[in-house]
């Protein structure tokens, strides 16, 4: 997950608000398999993690930011 999260952070850190940074940190604490499945759209995201930042992260890794 470091590679996935790191690429996103490198590209987006300058645009992140304090809330985004907090959310990013919370996502980084999730178990890797859960987070990967959420990003890959392989699993439903629990409502408390279905944030705008996760949507940006997902879009980034699905070719809209790479």
N, C-alpha and C positions, 0 to 999 in steps of 0.2 A: 504494500500500500504506500510505502514511502515514495516510490517512483510516481505513482498516480497522483498522490496528494502534492508531492513536491513540484511536479510540472505545473499543476494548477496554481500553486502558491507563487511560483516564479513568475507566471504570466499575470496573475490577478492581484497580488498582494497590495499593489499601489492603489487599487480601486476598492479595497475592502474597508468597510466601516468598522467601528469598534464591535458592533453586534455581529458582523460577519466574522471578525477575528475570533470572537468568543464561540460562535457556532463552529467555525473551522476547528478550533481546539477540541470542542466536544466531539465532533465527528472523528477526530484523530484518536480519541480514547475508545472508540467502538472496536469490538473484535473485527479483525481484518476480513474474515469471511462475510460477516453481515454487511460491512461497508462496501465491500466489493460487489456483492449481490445487489445492493441498492443502486450503486453507480451503473452497473451493467443492466439494470432493469430486469434482473432475474428474481427479484423478491419484492413484495410490498414493503414500503417504508412506513414504520410506525409514525403516527401523526406528529409526535413531538420532534421528529427528525426530518420531516418532510418540509424543509425550509427553502426559501429562495436561494440560499447559498448552495444547498445540495442540488437544486435544479441547475444552477450555473455549473457546478462541478460535473454533473451528468452531461450537460450539453457540451462542455469543453472536451470531454473524453469521447463523445460521439461525433467528433469531427467539426464541431462548430467553434472550436477554439484552438485546435491543434495546428 
